[in-house]
Amino acid sequence: MKKCVRARQGRDANPPNIGLTRRGATSPMTAIAQGTPSMLRRFSLCFSDPQLERTYRCDTLPRTLIQGRTAILVGMLVYLLCGLLDIWHVPPEARWGVWQSRLTALLVPTLVLAVSFTSAFQRLAQWWLASVCVAAGFGLIAIQSQVPLENTPYYYPAMVMLTFYTYNFIGVRFTYALGIDALLLVSYNLVFGLLLDYPGHVLFSHNVFIISANLIGGTTGYLVERQGRQLYLREQELEKERRYHHDRSLHDPLTGLPNRELLYDRIQQALAASQRHRKLQGGLFIDLDGFKHINDQLGHQMGDNLLVQVARRLRRSVRKTDTVARIGGDEFFVLARDLASERDVHHLAAKLLFSLRLPLPEVPAQIAIRASIGVCLFPYPDMSVDDIIHRADMAMYRVKTTEKDGYCLAELEP
């Protein structure tokens, strides 16, 4: 089938709006340098951008899950191992009460471990992990309160271990760990200083080691979380830069349109889709008429500006599912996906021609932009990407060598 059409002049050639496809013109490198907040809040270590904070928590959730589950299992084992001390340091009449406290405290990590396999954990991960530490701390206080005073040196070191466990192992954030250990330290002093009236020098020695553990564990936890968040920021910046360079390699640097390489990939996808679903696809090869004369008359800078405006108009004339590419010089290509019938491609070609004939800003009124368009519809037997572009190109030349400012459908027979 061979069909060439001369575009009609006048307002009746204006087809209805098909859609709009836009691509941002701002430099991705500017976004890398300025768009991502790099400042962490000094104490809470939260990102100043709430969206970045949510993204970070979402991205680190899998690691938090693994670390949390591992810490819970190890913590429960250590908690039970500490029960071996009861044989020598807990009076027989108090052992049942001590084990009641220990087993009650172990109910919380058991529950949290089960919840970690549900969506409820994902929403409040830090609170669930914090509850494990709180339960362990109050359990240790309850156990130690039933141990004779002379045997407490064998039990209060567990509070020191819990301090490091909270800051450095289970995966709670620094601010949560600090709040938990402050709560446990106050509770420890209230129980053993006021209720059980421990001698001052004994309670003081316990506090020295527990507070020292908080200073060491807390500082380590703060620095590790801070460095982890800074590393995450850097990884995000590197990923943006990688995507930016990848995007640049697949797009025309002047117009921002897909280049020939990306166009080939899009047409290959359309080929596969047309073979699976038998949907009609269209390739439109567009060549500007007389652009070299315009470029020579107005200068290359104005010519570049004209190409940018042409690219913008072409994008505005197609659907979001379609692709507009610049394949060299003043040549463009439109890939129209999933057409309902051949009638759609006639409508699109007329729309593109009408859009290009409209006056362009900063271009002298006497200079008019016109185009020749060649159209190749597919699928057809033995089609390939190169053949589709070649057929559309040949159809465009038939327009170029005759009346110009029109479009022509390529032969579909092989």
Helices and strands as residue ranges (DSSP letters): E 3-6, G 11-13, H 28-30, I 31-35, H 50-81, G 82-85, H 86-89, H 92-115, H 119-123, H 125-144, G 149-154, H 157-168, H 174-189, I 190-195, H 200-249, H 260-277, E 280-289, H 291-298, H 300-316, E 323-328, E 331-339, H 342-357, E 370-378, H 385-400, E 406-409
